[in-house]
Amino acid sequence: MTTTTFYQDRWITCTEDGVRIRGYYFPWGTKTIPYTAIRSVRRVEMGMLTGQGRIWGTGHPRYWASLDPGRMSKSTALILDLGRFVRPFLTPDDPDAMAAVLRARMPPGAGEGDDGRR
């Protein structure tokens, strides 16, 4: 059985069933998020004090940054609202491509008013 991959980089893979985030849990655990669980996606610009300098973990209890040793060279993150207190903070290599996949695969009505371009 083959699985279609819509987006993939070193740490994040978007398949037909959901988003797989390598290195989300300590030390190397993978988190899988079905598209049906995603309420919205928010695009944010990072700075050294707003996530860019964090390789993994959190400096704010609302957000959890998945492992990404290359985060310091990136400027954009995607925050997924799963309807829980903690929201995954992801830094894909191509945020526009990943946001487009999420918008196309999320349930109808999810993320209204938030197109992932903020």
N, C-alpha and C positions, 0 to 999 in steps of 0.2 A: 504494500500500500504506500503510495507516495503522498506527501503533504505539500501543498502549494505554499511557497514563501512569497509574501508581498513586500516585505522590507527586512533587511538583515544587515547588522554590523557586528562588531566583535562581541557586544554585550546584549544586544536586543534583537529579537526575531519576531516578526509579525507573520503568523501563519493563518490558515483559513479558520482556525478555532479561537485564536486569541494571541496575546502578547506574552512572550517568554523573556524574562529578564534574568540573565546569568549574573551571579554575584550579588543577588539581592539580600540573601540571608548569610549570616556568618557560618563558616568561613567562605563557602563557595556555592551555597544553595541557590536554586533557581526558583523564581516566583512565576507562576502562570496566571494570567488574568484573562478570563473570557471577555470578549467584546461586550457581551450582554451586561457585564458588571460595571462598565465604564459609563458614568453619568455625564461627564464632560472632560474636555482636555483644554488646558490653559497654557499658552505659550508665554514664557517670561524671559527677559534678558537678564543675564547674570553679571555680577561684578565680584570682586575679591571678597567682599563682605556679604554677598547674597548668593552663595552657593558655588561660585567658580573655584574657590580654593579648597573645597571639600572633596576628597577622593571617594569617601564612602561614609555613610551614617547620617547623623543629624546634628545641627546646631539649633534647631527649632523643633519642638515636639510634634508639630502638625505635618512635617514633611520628612520622608526618608529617601536619601540619595543612594541609589544603587551604585555598586562599585564601578568606577570609571577613572582609571589612572590618567586618562587624557583630558579630563574635565577642564583643567586649567587653560587649555588651548581652545576651548569652546566658549561661545558667548550666549547660547540659547538653550533653554531647558523646556521640557514639557512636564506639566503637573497633571496627574490623572486623579479625578474625583471619583472614588469608588463608593461614596456614601458612608465612609468610615472616618474616624478621627484622623488617622494617619494617611497621607496621600503620597503615592510614589512620585519621586522627583527624578526624571530621566533626562539624560543628555545624549540623544542619538547623534550619530555622525551627520545625518541629514534630517534635521527636524521638520522641514517642509514635507519631505516624502513620507515620513512616519505619520505626521499629523493628517495627511491626505488619506493614508490607509485607515487610520482610526476613524476619521469622519465617514469613510465609505462603509466601514464594517460595524460601527456602533448601531444600536437599535434606533429605529425612527423616533424622533423627538429628543433623543439624548444630545446634550451639548448645545441646545438651541441658544442662540445669542452668543456663543463662544465657538468660533470657528478654528481655534488652535493657532491663530495668527497674532495673538497679543503678546 
